[in-house]
Amino acid sequence: MSLVATFCFLAGIYVLMFAHVLAALQIIVYVGAIMVLFLLVIMLLSLRDLGPAFKLTRTRWLGFFSTCTVLGCLLFASMQWHERLQSLFPRPADAQIDTNFGTLREIGLAIYTQWLFPFEALSLLLLAAILGAVVVAKERI
């Protein structure tokens, strides 16, 4: 579920960059297809080892509170430095976003010209992963 949330947050970053097509593709391809693929592989492997039971010990509570303290300090520091960082990196008034950024035409040109070999290699790698999971789980199906 954390991986799904990460994919959704990445789609949100694409929306903030005004690349709505990339955000939609991120949700459809990665959250929809890749996570279904991962879940299928995990279900086919059907791992039965449950591991140790979760117990709340003193060290776990100490770790929880120290993590919350560190995150609180980071949040406080980031709020203090926000205005200073904006003054260090001012955005020019005439800076404009490229209107072709994130369009289907630009994505298609990038995938099928510059990134054709990695795109096809990744598709073959995913196919090999699916076949490997089926072969491993075949004796139990």
C-alpha positions in Angstrom: 0.0 0.0 0.0 2.9 2.3 0.6 4.1 1.8 -3.0 0.6 2.7 -4.2 0.7 5.8 -2.1 4.1 6.7 -3.5 2.9 6.3 -7.0 -0.1 8.5 -6.3 2.0 11.2 -4.7 4.3 11.1 -7.7 1.2 11.7 -9.9 0.4 14.7 -7.7 3.9 16.1 -8.4 3.2 15.7 -12.1 -0.1 17.7 -11.6 1.8 20.4 -9.8 4.1 20.6 -12.9 1.0 20.9 -15.1 1.7 17.6 -16.7 -1.8 16.1 -16.3 -1.3 13.5 -19.0 1.7 12.1 -17.2 -0.2 12.1 -13.9 -3.0 10.1 -15.5 -0.6 7.7 -17.0 1.2 7.3 -13.7 -2.1 6.3 -12.0 -3.3 4.1 -14.8 0.0 2.3 -15.6 1.8 2.1 -12.3 -1.0 2.0 -9.7 -3.3 0.0 -11.9 -1.2 -2.4 -13.9 2.2 -2.7 -12.1 0.7 -3.1 -8.6 -1.8 -5.7 -9.9 1.3 -7.5 -11.4 3.1 -7.4 -8.1 0.1 -8.6 -6.2 -0.4 -11.5 -8.7 3.2 -12.5 -8.2 2.9 -12.4 -4.4 -0.3 -14.4 -4.6 1.2 -17.0 -6.8 4.2 -17.4 -4.5 1.9 -17.8 -1.5 4.5 -17.4 1.2 3.3 -19.0 4.4 6.0 -17.8 6.9 4.2 -15.5 9.3 7.2 -14.4 11.3 7.3 -13.3 14.9 4.3 -11.6 16.5 4.5 -7.8 16.9 5.0 -6.8 20.5 5.1 -3.2 21.9 8.3 -3.1 23.9 10.0 -0.2 25.6 12.6 0.1 22.8 9.8 0.3 20.2 8.1 3.1 22.1 11.4 4.9 22.5 12.0 4.6 18.7 8.5 5.8 18.0 8.9 8.9 20.2 12.4 9.7 18.9 11.2 9.4 15.3 8.3 11.8 16.1 10.7 14.2 17.7 13.1 14.2 14.7 10.2 14.7 12.3 8.9 17.5 14.4 12.3 19.2 14.4 12.6 18.8 10.7 9.1 20.3 10.1 9.9 23.2 12.4 13.2 23.8 10.6 11.6 23.6 7.2 9.0 26.2 8.2 11.7 28.5 9.5 13.8 28.3 6.3 10.9 28.5 3.8 11.1 32.2 3.3 14.9 32.3 3.3 15.0 29.6 0.6 12.5 31.6 -1.5 14.8 34.6 -1.3 17.8 32.5 -2.3 16.1 31.0 -5.3 13.7 33.6 -6.7 11.6 32.7 -9.6 11.8 35.1 -12.5 8.6 36.9 -13.3 8.9 36.1 -17.0 9.5 32.3 -16.4 7.0 30.3 -18.4 6.3 26.7 -18.5 6.8 25.0 -21.9 3.3 24.4 -23.2 4.4 21.1 -24.9 5.7 19.6 -21.6 3.8 16.5 -20.7 1.6 16.3 -23.8 0.9 13.0 -25.5 2.9 14.0 -28.5 6.0 14.8 -26.4 5.7 11.6 -24.4 5.3 9.6 -27.6 8.3 11.2 -29.2 10.5 10.7 -26.1 9.5 7.0 -25.6 9.7 5.9 -29.3 12.9 7.9 -30.2 15.2 8.5 -27.3 14.0 5.8 -24.8 12.9 3.0 -27.2 15.5 0.4 -26.1 15.0 0.9 -22.3 11.2 0.8 -22.9 11.3 -2.5 -24.7 13.9 -3.9 -22.3 11.6 -3.1 -19.4 8.7 -4.8 -21.0 10.7 -7.9 -21.6 11.9 -7.8 -18.0 8.3 -7.6 -16.7 7.3 -10.5 -19.0 10.2 -12.6 -17.6 9.1 -11.8 -14.0 5.6 -13.0 -14.7 6.8 -16.2 -16.4 9.2 -16.8 -13.5 6.4 -16.4 -10.9 4.2 -18.8 -12.9 6.9 -21.4 -13.2 7.8 -21.2 -9.4 4.1 -21.5 -8.5 3.2 -24.1 -11.1 3.8 -27.1 -8.9 1.3 -25.8 -6.3 -1.4 -24.7 -8.7 
